[in-house]
Amino acid sequence: MSGRRARTGALAGALAGLLVLSTAACSDYGGDLSGANVSGGGDGDTLVVSETAGVPSSFLAYGVSQGYFADEGVDLRVSPSSGGASVIPALLSGDIDVAGSNVVSAMIAMGRRMPIQMVAAGTSTADDPEHDFASLVVPEDSPIAEAGDLDGARIAVNSLQNINDVVVSSVLAEAGLSNDDVRFVEMPLPDIPAAIQRGDVDAGLLIEPFASIGRSQGLRVLASPYVNTRPGLQIGTYLMTSDRVADDPELVAAFRAGVERTARSVREDPDAFREALPEISDLSPELAGRMNLPVWRGGTDRESIETVHAMMREIGLTDADLDYERSVAD
């Protein structure tokens, strides 16, 4: 593999534009899942990837445990994070080699000329609303019976100016409303079910496993926002710097191949993945067995990217044009 290119002034400038964001690290997964600490980007065939804590990071940990990345010549070190835009400064500074984020945060950063590219697909949703791994929920006795009743509602989300804005807008639009008709309240995902029950907010957008936890506590599903936006919508993406993509194309391709092998394995035998979740995460066997799993496909879905970008422009999250070929490294 070719060496990493020296950091440039452009990278430094891009990082300065993201200093308002912060990275967050939880317990680390080493290449052998031993929990070895991860600090700084990798060397040679080692890749340090920071991915959203929970099922997304467990997906990569599963691929490591099955040897899929090692088979491709990649020593993958997985560090769970809070996800979203928070991982992009760490990517630009070289603290990590791969950032697991969502397509909205990625395209906002690209629209601001951050030198990053999508190298593989993260989570996608199902085609069937009943299997969506995200749920817009309200209390069981809430007077909110349909999307039109959300006018003036306070909706809890885990982050602002993110995929939440896009998918909630698709639900609201069908009822003749817009994001301006609701108020988003940012809070950590684990806190949202209790906040809804207390009446601190009127509704909340939850992803698994918190969606299943919320339903078990009596919350009612109002809508399945990911599937509502587009069946099979790609939500997650893996990002690398444009310099790294140019300098190490073989390593980039090897990482993508590991993601694709892991995705194929989970699709073909989801029960094996469910059985592994309690070992590579803090999920109970009961919850791992009943929650809706995301879908992983490995390769970036152009229709999803174009759909999300068009909606981002419509609701004012970006005014940049989409250059798909430049944004996605194949």
Secondary structure as the mmCIF struct_conf table of DSSP 4:
data_model
#
loop_
_struct_conf.conf_type_id
_struct_conf.id
_struct_conf.beg_label_comp_id
_struct_conf.beg_label_asym_id
_struct_conf.beg_label_seq_id
_struct_conf.end_label_comp_id
_struct_conf.end_label_asym_id
_struct_conf.end_label_seq_id
HELX_LH_PP_P HELX_LH_PP_P1 SER A 2 ARG A 7
HELX_RH_AL_P HELX_RH_AL_P1 GLY A 9 ALA A 16
TURN_TY1_P TURN_TY1_P1 GLY A 17 VAL A 20
BEND BEND1 LEU A 21 LEU A 21
STRN STRN1 ALA A 25 ALA A 25
BEND BEND2 SER A 27 SER A 27
STRN STRN2 TYR A 29 TYR A 29
TURN_TY1_P TURN_TY1_P2 GLY A 31 ASP A 32
BEND BEND3 LEU A 33 SER A 34
BEND BEND4 GLY A 40 GLY A 40
TURN_TY1_P TURN_TY1_P3 GLY A 44 ASP A 45
STRN STRN3 THR A 46 THR A 52
TURN_TY1_P TURN_TY1_P4 ALA A 53 GLY A 54
HELX_RH_AL_P HELX_RH_AL_P2 VAL A 55 SER A 65
TURN_TY1_P TURN_TY1_P5 GLN A 66 GLY A 67
HELX_RH_AL_P HELX_RH_AL_P3 TYR A 68 ASP A 71
TURN_TY1_P TURN_TY1_P6 GLU A 72 GLY A 73
STRN STRN4 ASP A 75 SER A 81
HELX_RH_3T_P HELX_RH_3T_P1 GLY A 84 VAL A 87
HELX_RH_AL_P HELX_RH_AL_P4 ILE A 88 SER A 93
TURN_TY1_P TURN_TY1_P7 GLY A 94 GLY A 94
BEND BEND5 ASP A 95 ASP A 95
BEND BEND6 ASP A 97 ASP A 97
STRN STRN5 VAL A 98 ASN A 102
HELX_RH_AL_P HELX_RH_AL_P5 VAL A 103 GLY A 111
TURN_TY1_P TURN_TY1_P8 ARG A 112 ARG A 113
STRN STRN6 ILE A 116 ALA A 121
STRN STRN7 THR A 123 SER A 124
BEND BEND7 ASP A 127 ASP A 128
HELX_RH_3T_P HELX_RH_3T_P2 PRO A 129 HIS A 131
BEND BEND8 PHE A 133 PHE A 133
STRN STRN8 ALA A 134 PRO A 139
TURN_TY1_P TURN_TY1_P9 GLU A 140 ASP A 141
BEND BEND9 PRO A 143 PRO A 143
BEND BEND10 GLU A 146 GLU A 146
HELX_RH_3T_P HELX_RH_3T_P3 ALA A 147 LEU A 150
TURN_TY1_P TURN_TY1_P10 ASP A 151 GLY A 152
STRN STRN9 ARG A 154 VAL A 157
BEND BEND11 ASN A 158 ASN A 162
HELX_RH_AL_P HELX_RH_AL_P6 ILE A 163 ALA A 173
TURN_TY1_P TURN_TY1_P11 GLU A 174 GLY A 176
HELX_RH_3T_P HELX_RH_3T_P4 ASN A 179 ASP A 181
BEND BEND12 VAL A 182 VAL A 182
STRN STRN10 ARG A 183 GLU A 186
HELX_RH_3T_P HELX_RH_3T_P5 LEU A 189 ASP A 191
HELX_RH_AL_P HELX_RH_AL_P7 ILE A 192 ARG A 198
TURN_TY1_P TURN_TY1_P12 GLY A 199 GLY A 199
BEND BEND13 ASP A 200 ASP A 202
STRN STRN11 ALA A 203 ILE A 207
TURN_TY1_P TURN_TY1_P13 GLU A 208 PRO A 209
HELX_RH_AL_P HELX_RH_AL_P8 PHE A 210 SER A 216
TURN_TY1_P TURN_TY1_P14 GLN A 217 GLY A 218
STRN STRN12 LEU A 219 ALA A 223
HELX_RH_AL_P HELX_RH_AL_P9 PRO A 225 THR A 229
TURN_TY1_P TURN_TY1_P15 PRO A 231 GLY A 232
STRN STRN13 GLN A 234 GLN A 234
STRN STRN14 GLY A 236 THR A 241
HELX_RH_AL_P HELX_RH_AL_P10 SER A 242 ASP A 247
HELX_RH_AL_P HELX_RH_AL_P11 PRO A 249 GLU A 268
HELX_RH_AL_P HELX_RH_AL_P12 PRO A 270 ILE A 280
BEND BEND14 SER A 281 ASP A 282
HELX_RH_AL_P HELX_RH_AL_P13 PRO A 285 ARG A 290
BEND BEND15 MET A 291 MET A 291
HELX_LH_PP_P HELX_LH_PP_P2 ASN A 292 PRO A 294
STRN STRN15 VAL A 295 TRP A 296
BEND BEND16 GLY A 298 GLY A 299
HELX_RH_AL_P HELX_RH_AL_P14 ARG A 302 ILE A 315
TURN_TY1_P TURN_TY1_P16 GLY A 316 GLY A 316
BEND BEND17 LEU A 317 LEU A 317
HELX_LH_PP_P HELX_LH_PP_P3 ALA A 320 LEU A 322
HELX_RH_AL_P HELX_RH_AL_P15 TYR A 324 SER A 327
STRN STRN16 VAL A 328 VAL A 328
#
